[in-house]
Amino acid sequence: GAYGYRIKRSTSKNGTYKVVATVKGKNKTTYQDKKLAAGKTYYYKVRSYRTVNGKKVYSGYSSIVSKKAK
């Protein structure tokens, strides 16, 4: 029952993660990050949210995933 997803990115696994996108809609489950430096590794974590009584309620974060930009 997620209403959307909040995606955070960092340039190091244990670094500071910043929100790069909020994907809205329960049927939208993909995101393409386009503002990356080629050859650099980025780390991502995601959490879902729902709206309950007008307030966003978040899940815990996913496991951290790393991707090297092409």
C-alpha positions as a Markdown table, in Angstrom:
| # | Residue | x | y | z |
|---|---|---|---|---|
| 1 | Gly | 0.0 | 0.0 | 0.0 |
| 2 | Ala | 2.7 | 2.6 | -0.7 |
| 3 | Tyr | 1.6 | 5.9 | -2.2 |
| 4 | Gly | 5.2 | 6.8 | -3.3 |
| 5 | Tyr | 8.9 | 6.4 | -2.7 |
| 6 | Arg | 11.6 | 8.8 | -1.4 |
| 7 | Ile | 15.1 | 8.2 | -3.0 |
| 8 | Lys | 18.3 | 9.3 | -1.3 |
| 9 | Arg | 21.8 | 9.3 | -2.8 |
| 10 | Ser | 25.3 | 9.7 | -1.4 |
| 11 | Thr | 28.8 | 9.5 | -2.9 |
| 12 | Ser | 30.0 | 7.2 | -0.1 |
| 13 | Lys | 28.3 | 4.3 | 1.7 |
| 14 | Asn | 28.5 | 5.9 | 5.1 |
| 15 | Gly | 28.3 | 9.5 | 3.9 |
| 16 | Thr | 25.4 | 12.0 | 4.1 |
| 17 | Tyr | 22.4 | 11.0 | 1.9 |
| 18 | Lys | 20.4 | 13.7 | 0.2 |
| 19 | Val | 16.9 | 13.4 | -1.3 |
| 20 | Val | 17.2 | 13.2 | -5.1 |
| 21 | Ala | 13.7 | 12.3 | -6.0 |
| 22 | Thr | 10.2 | 11.5 | -4.7 |
| 23 | Val | 8.4 | 9.1 | -7.0 |
| 24 | Lys | 4.7 | 9.6 | -6.6 |
| 25 | Gly | 2.0 | 7.1 | -7.3 |
| 26 | Lys | 1.6 | 3.5 | -6.2 |
| 27 | Asn | 2.2 | 2.1 | -9.7 |
| 28 | Lys | 5.4 | 4.1 | -10.3 |
| 29 | Thr | 8.4 | 2.0 | -9.1 |
| 30 | Thr | 11.2 | 3.2 | -11.4 |
| 31 | Tyr | 13.6 | 6.1 | -11.3 |
| 32 | Gln | 16.5 | 7.1 | -13.5 |
| 33 | Asp | 19.1 | 9.4 | -12.0 |
| 34 | Lys | 20.6 | 11.5 | -14.8 |
| 35 | Lys | 22.8 | 14.0 | -13.0 |
| 36 | Leu | 25.8 | 11.8 | -12.4 |
| 37 | Ala | 29.6 | 12.0 | -13.1 |
| 38 | Ala | 30.8 | 9.2 | -15.4 |
| 39 | Gly | 32.9 | 6.6 | -13.7 |
| 40 | Lys | 31.8 | 7.6 | -10.1 |
| 41 | Thr | 30.1 | 5.2 | -7.7 |
| 42 | Tyr | 26.9 | 6.4 | -6.1 |
| 43 | Tyr | 25.0 | 4.9 | -3.2 |
| 44 | Tyr | 21.2 | 4.8 | -2.9 |
| 45 | Lys | 18.6 | 4.0 | -0.3 |
| 46 | Val | 14.8 | 4.2 | -0.6 |
| 47 | Arg | 11.8 | 4.3 | 1.6 |
| 48 | Ser | 8.1 | 4.1 | 0.8 |
| 49 | Tyr | 5.5 | 6.4 | 2.3 |
| 50 | Arg | 1.7 | 6.5 | 2.7 |
| 51 | Thr | -0.5 | 9.4 | 3.7 |
| 52 | Val | -2.5 | 8.7 | 6.9 |
| 53 | Asn | -4.9 | 11.4 | 8.2 |
| 54 | Gly | -3.2 | 14.0 | 6.0 |
| 55 | Lys | 0.4 | 13.2 | 7.1 |
| 56 | Lys | 3.1 | 11.2 | 5.4 |
| 57 | Val | 4.1 | 8.0 | 7.2 |
| 58 | Tyr | 7.4 | 6.5 | 6.1 |
| 59 | Ser | 8.7 | 3.0 | 6.1 |
| 60 | Gly | 12.3 | 2.1 | 7.2 |
| 61 | Tyr | 15.0 | 2.5 | 4.6 |
| 62 | Ser | 15.9 | -0.2 | 2.1 |
| 63 | Ser | 19.4 | -1.8 | 2.1 |
| 64 | Ile | 22.0 | 0.5 | 0.5 |
| 65 | Val | 22.7 | -0.2 | -3.2 |
| 66 | Ser | 25.7 | 1.0 | -5.1 |
| 67 | Lys | 25.8 | 1.8 | -8.8 |
| 68 | Lys | 28.7 | 3.1 | -11.0 |
| 69 | Ala | 27.7 | 5.8 | -13.4 |
| 70 | Lys | 28.5 | 5.1 | -17.1 |
